Amino acid sequence: MPASWHVPDDDGERGSAVVDFVLVSLLIVALLLAVLQVAVYAHVRNVVTASAQEGARFAANADVDSSLGAARTVEVVARATNERTADGLACTSEEETDPTGLTLVVVRCSGSVPSLLSALGNLLPLEVTGRAVKEGA
């Protein structure tokens, strides 16, 4: 070997760029999944809230039984998201009287939001309420 050729000494850093890339990539993917999960939670919560309000308005009609608001809510959620999300909800509908004497139809829904990683199950709880003034007969 000529004297002008210099063989670099192995300083123990060989291949470390690959390891760094993998570790940073895992962190970025985990962060991306967390942001997407927050977006899914906010979307599903907004859909269920709007659906509970729709169910309460439907059940508040004079010619409709107040107990039908829960079924209407689940139906609207199923159309807006999917059957799995709707099946994960437990909704109730009842009449209540507020302090001013008005009769309100109240739809309450509770359940959980599906996670992006289905192996984790449904971890995020969800409770919403929709109210509407009952029409007189």
Backbone bond lengths (Angstrom), bond angles and torsions (degrees), N, CA, C in turn:
res aa  C-N    CA-C-N  psi(-1)  N-CA   C-N-CA  omega(-1)  CA-C   N-CA-C  phi
1 M - - - 1.430 - - 1.534 107.14 -
2 P 1.348 117.26 130.45 1.465 119.32 179.35 1.513 110.69 -65.61
3 A 1.276 116.11 155.06 1.457 121.93 -177.79 1.520 111.64 -70.59
4 S 1.352 118.50 -21.36 1.463 120.97 -178.36 1.536 111.73 -76.22
5 W 1.304 117.50 -18.86 1.471 119.76 177.73 1.510 108.75 -80.46
6 H 1.318 114.57 132.99 1.462 118.23 179.93 1.527 108.10 -117.83
7 V 1.277 116.84 121.79 1.454 122.11 177.61 1.524 107.51 -92.00
8 P 1.359 117.45 118.07 1.467 118.33 -178.77 1.520 110.99 -66.25
9 D 1.293 113.44 144.06 1.462 118.79 177.03 1.523 108.87 -74.41
10 D 1.310 117.01 146.21 1.470 122.06 176.72 1.525 108.17 -77.73
11 D 1.340 115.82 109.64 1.462 119.58 -176.21 1.535 112.42 -96.18
12 G 1.321 118.88 11.34 1.459 122.17 176.77 1.524 114.21 84.18
13 E 1.331 117.76 4.32 1.462 121.03 -178.75 1.522 112.31 -98.86
14 R 1.290 117.94 1.38 1.455 121.69 -176.82 1.536 109.52 -65.15
15 G 1.344 116.67 125.24 1.464 121.84 178.75 1.517 114.48 85.15
16 S 1.317 118.03 1.28 1.468 119.23 -177.39 1.525 112.04 -72.62
17 A 1.310 118.08 -24.85 1.470 120.72 178.83 1.531 110.52 -64.48
18 V 1.309 116.63 -37.16 1.461 120.41 179.04 1.530 110.19 -65.36
19 V 1.300 117.04 -43.74 1.463 121.53 179.45 1.525 110.27 -64.73
20 D 1.334 116.71 -43.70 1.464 120.40 177.34 1.517 111.23 -60.05
21 F 1.327 116.73 -43.08 1.461 120.99 179.76 1.527 111.16 -61.36
22 V 1.302 117.47 -44.54 1.464 121.49 -179.82 1.525 110.83 -63.65
23 L 1.306 117.77 -45.63 1.469 120.97 -178.73 1.526 111.78 -64.84
24 V 1.306 117.44 -43.81 1.463 120.91 179.00 1.526 110.15 -67.43
25 S 1.316 117.52 -39.31 1.464 121.04 178.48 1.526 111.28 -61.82
26 L 1.326 117.38 -41.35 1.459 120.27 178.29 1.526 111.50 -62.79
27 L 1.321 116.51 -40.77 1.462 119.89 177.77 1.528 111.76 -64.65
28 I 1.313 116.92 -41.23 1.469 120.84 179.92 1.524 110.54 -66.30
29 V 1.315 118.15 -41.82 1.465 121.03 178.54 1.525 110.93 -64.96
30 A 1.334 117.09 -41.42 1.466 120.20 177.95 1.528 110.93 -63.12
31 L 1.316 117.34 -41.03 1.464 121.40 177.71 1.520 111.07 -64.89
32 L 1.315 117.34 -41.49 1.464 121.55 177.90 1.524 110.86 -61.92
33 L 1.328 117.32 -44.80 1.465 120.34 178.47 1.524 111.88 -63.74
34 A 1.312 117.69 -37.22 1.461 120.71 178.11 1.527 111.14 -65.30
35 V 1.315 117.39 -42.79 1.469 120.79 178.25 1.530 110.29 -65.08
36 L 1.315 117.34 -42.04 1.465 120.21 177.70 1.525 111.48 -63.79
37 Q 1.327 117.93 -37.65 1.464 120.70 179.13 1.520 110.79 -65.52
38 V 1.313 117.56 -39.39 1.467 120.66 176.75 1.529 110.08 -63.39
39 A 1.320 117.01 -41.30 1.463 120.56 178.30 1.524 111.27 -63.98
40 V 1.326 117.47 -42.07 1.472 120.92 178.27 1.523 110.11 -64.25
41 Y 1.330 117.59 -42.46 1.459 120.87 179.25 1.528 110.95 -61.19
42 A 1.334 116.81 -46.45 1.464 120.22 -179.67 1.528 110.92 -62.94
43 H 1.328 116.94 -41.33 1.465 120.66 179.62 1.525 111.26 -63.94
44 V 1.317 117.00 -49.83 1.470 120.26 -177.71 1.529 110.21 -64.59
45 R 1.306 117.68 -39.34 1.471 120.25 178.58 1.522 110.65 -62.91
46 N 1.325 117.84 -42.84 1.459 121.02 177.85 1.522 111.80 -64.61
47 V 1.320 117.11 -40.33 1.470 120.74 179.15 1.525 110.61 -65.33
48 V 1.328 117.35 -44.27 1.464 120.34 -178.86 1.531 110.36 -67.89
49 T 1.322 118.21 -37.65 1.462 121.20 177.52 1.523 110.45 -63.21
50 A 1.322 117.26 -47.46 1.462 120.78 178.52 1.530 111.04 -63.84
51 S 1.313 117.03 -36.32 1.464 120.79 179.32 1.528 111.34 -68.86
52 A 1.333 117.11 -38.59 1.466 120.18 176.94 1.524 110.23 -65.12
53 Q 1.321 117.46 -38.77 1.453 120.27 176.48 1.528 110.65 -65.41
54 E 1.326 117.08 -41.02 1.470 121.01 177.41 1.528 110.62 -63.41
55 G 1.342 116.81 -42.79 1.466 119.94 178.11 1.521 111.95 -62.59
56 A 1.322 116.73 -39.30 1.470 120.44 178.42 1.523 110.71 -67.35
57 R 1.327 117.85 -41.74 1.465 120.21 177.92 1.522 111.01 -64.21
58 F 1.332 116.79 -39.28 1.464 120.64 178.48 1.526 110.34 -63.27
59 A 1.332 117.00 -46.66 1.463 121.11 -177.44 1.524 112.17 -73.40
60 A 1.327 117.85 -15.46 1.461 120.89 -179.64 1.527 112.71 -80.89
61 N 1.326 117.89 -8.80 1.465 120.42 177.40 1.518 110.26 -62.98
62 A 1.324 116.57 148.01 1.463 121.54 -174.64 1.527 112.52 -62.98
63 D 1.305 118.26 -33.98 1.464 121.16 -175.69 1.528 113.66 -97.22
64 V 1.330 117.80 14.50 1.470 122.00 -178.30 1.522 109.04 -119.98
65 D 1.338 115.27 136.73 1.467 120.54 177.00 1.536 109.50 -68.34
66 S 1.311 117.07 137.02 1.465 121.80 -176.20 1.520 112.94 -63.63
67 S 1.309 118.22 -24.34 1.466 120.26 -178.33 1.526 112.64 -74.44
68 L 1.323 118.37 -10.17 1.461 121.19 -178.72 1.531 113.08 -80.28
69 G 1.319 116.99 -7.02 1.458 120.11 -179.46 1.515 113.50 -64.19
70 A 1.312 117.42 -36.10 1.469 120.84 -179.50 1.523 111.34 -66.24
71 A 1.331 116.64 -44.44 1.467 120.18 179.62 1.525 110.95 -64.41
72 R 1.319 115.93 -39.53 1.468 120.10 178.46 1.535 110.08 -63.94
73 T 1.311 117.22 -39.74 1.463 121.48 179.77 1.526 110.81 -61.80
74 V 1.322 116.89 -47.76 1.473 120.59 -179.67 1.529 110.16 -63.28
75 E 1.326 116.62 -37.83 1.468 120.73 178.91 1.537 110.85 -63.50
76 V 1.320 116.90 -43.51 1.468 120.66 -179.69 1.531 110.30 -67.61
77 V 1.321 117.73 -40.03 1.469 120.62 178.09 1.528 109.95 -63.13
78 A 1.324 117.53 -41.32 1.469 121.05 -179.86 1.528 110.78 -62.78
79 R 1.336 116.80 -39.25 1.464 119.43 178.51 1.520 111.86 -70.90
80 A 1.324 117.21 -36.06 1.460 120.86 -175.35 1.526 113.14 -80.87
81 T 1.318 118.05 -32.05 1.466 120.60 -179.50 1.525 108.85 -116.86
82 N 1.330 117.16 -96.69 1.461 121.45 175.11 1.529 109.15 -158.54
83 E 1.313 116.12 170.37 1.465 121.51 -177.51 1.528 111.96 -63.16
84 R 1.322 116.86 -35.42 1.475 120.48 -178.73 1.532 111.46 -62.24
85 T 1.324 115.91 -42.33 1.462 119.51 178.18 1.517 110.60 -66.80
86 A 1.329 116.85 -42.23 1.465 120.92 179.82 1.526 111.20 -65.62
87 D 1.324 117.31 -38.29 1.465 120.43 179.20 1.528 111.96 -67.29
88 G 1.325 117.14 -24.31 1.455 120.94 179.58 1.524 113.77 -81.61
89 L 1.325 117.64 0.75 1.460 121.53 -179.32 1.521 111.31 -102.12
90 A 1.314 115.46 144.12 1.466 122.29 171.43 1.528 106.17 -117.88
91 C 1.321 116.47 110.02 1.466 121.25 -176.54 1.516 110.41 -113.15
92 T 1.331 115.70 143.80 1.458 122.37 174.86 1.518 108.02 -129.84
93 S 1.320 115.17 152.96 1.459 121.22 178.80 1.518 108.34 -136.19
94 E 1.337 116.09 131.55 1.459 119.88 -179.13 1.517 109.68 -153.48
95 E 1.304 115.14 165.74 1.457 120.47 175.85 1.521 109.41 -97.03
96 E 1.329 115.18 140.38 1.463 122.07 176.16 1.526 107.75 -134.89
97 T 1.311 115.85 154.97 1.459 120.78 175.55 1.525 107.97 -108.12
98 D 1.337 115.80 127.71 1.457 118.75 179.45 1.530 109.93 -83.81
99 P 1.329 118.69 173.01 1.470 121.35 -176.65 1.531 114.43 -60.25
100 T 1.333 117.92 -22.44 1.464 120.09 179.74 1.516 112.78 -86.72
101 G 1.327 117.33 -5.83 1.457 121.16 178.42 1.520 114.58 99.54
102 L 1.326 118.19 -1.14 1.466 121.04 177.70 1.528 110.31 -74.80
103 T 1.313 115.58 143.30 1.465 120.51 175.34 1.528 108.13 -90.49
104 L 1.315 115.64 123.03 1.462 122.06 -179.51 1.518 110.33 -110.93
105 V 1.315 115.80 144.98 1.461 121.10 168.20 1.525 105.88 -97.45
106 V 1.325 115.97 123.72 1.469 121.46 -176.91 1.529 108.56 -117.09
107 V 1.320 115.20 124.11 1.471 121.70 176.05 1.519 107.34 -110.70
108 R 1.329 115.78 121.59 1.470 121.39 178.20 1.528 108.78 -115.22
109 C 1.311 115.37 133.02 1.464 120.79 177.84 1.519 109.12 -127.17
110 S 1.303 115.61 137.70 1.466 120.49 174.60 1.522 107.92 -137.71
111 G 1.289 114.95 153.27 1.457 121.01 -178.64 1.510 108.78 170.79
112 S 1.317 116.14 -148.16 1.455 120.27 178.23 1.519 109.33 -147.73
113 V 1.316 114.04 158.14 1.460 121.34 -179.26 1.522 108.72 -93.31
114 P 1.329 117.72 132.37 1.462 119.24 178.25 1.531 111.52 -63.87
115 S 1.318 116.04 141.47 1.459 119.76 178.57 1.527 109.77 -87.42
116 L 1.321 115.74 158.60 1.460 120.32 179.68 1.522 111.62 -66.52
117 L 1.315 116.12 -33.01 1.461 120.31 175.93 1.525 107.33 -95.41
118 S 1.312 116.89 102.54 1.464 120.63 -173.32 1.524 112.98 -60.85
119 A 1.310 118.21 -20.85 1.467 120.49 178.13 1.527 111.27 -66.81
120 L 1.333 116.97 -25.05 1.462 120.44 179.70 1.523 112.54 -79.50
121 G 1.319 117.34 -18.17 1.463 120.31 -179.44 1.511 111.28 79.91
122 N 1.325 115.79 -160.49 1.449 121.77 -179.42 1.521 108.93 -98.06
123 L 1.315 116.44 102.68 1.457 121.25 -173.54 1.526 113.89 -99.19
124 L 1.322 117.75 -25.05 1.453 120.97 -171.43 1.522 111.23 -96.79
125 P 1.335 118.49 113.52 1.466 121.07 -177.89 1.530 111.24 -72.22
126 L 1.318 114.40 155.78 1.457 121.00 -177.17 1.520 108.79 -144.35
127 E 1.321 117.10 126.04 1.459 122.19 175.05 1.515 108.23 -139.17
128 V 1.346 116.47 122.13 1.460 121.21 -179.56 1.526 109.26 -134.32
129 T 1.329 115.15 159.86 1.464 121.73 179.33 1.522 108.71 -137.83
130 G 1.322 115.64 138.12 1.457 121.71 174.33 1.527 108.60 -124.37
131 R 1.339 116.56 139.19 1.468 121.01 -177.88 1.519 110.01 -130.64
132 A 1.325 115.38 148.78 1.477 121.68 173.71 1.523 107.99 -151.83
133 V 1.331 116.09 149.98 1.462 121.76 179.24 1.521 108.60 -78.62
134 K 1.325 115.80 128.89 1.469 121.88 -179.12 1.529 109.37 -72.40
135 E 1.332 115.67 132.39 1.458 120.55 177.45 1.518 109.67 -73.61
136 G 1.322 116.27 148.52 1.463 119.93 177.01 1.523 110.49 -76.83
137 A 1.323 116.34 148.30 1.462 121.06 -178.63 1.506 111.94 -78.26
